[in-house]
């Protein structure tokens, strides 16, 4: 197995080890709304969502765990990691991962 970055082999052999500090550093550099970030988003209940499915952000709004939402919307495509139904048809939010 080889680990290739930008066309250059940077490691080879049977396994590649990535340090926890490298993962933490990379994760810490992700900004809100960027690819790889997570967000709690409110979604339009007229749209069907399921765990693991990906959707454009046209029916999503920045939110919080109380199911309140802001008028601003994120950009990009998001994958649903967790769904919450607040008990009313108009109060749904979930944990989304931005994938593009």
Buried (B, 14 or more C-beta within 10 A) or exposed (E): EEEEEEEEEEEEEEEEEEEEEEEEEEEEEEEEBEEEBBBBBBBEBEEEBEEEEEBEBEBBBBBEEEBEBEEEBBEBBBBBEEBBEBEEEEBBBBBBBBEE
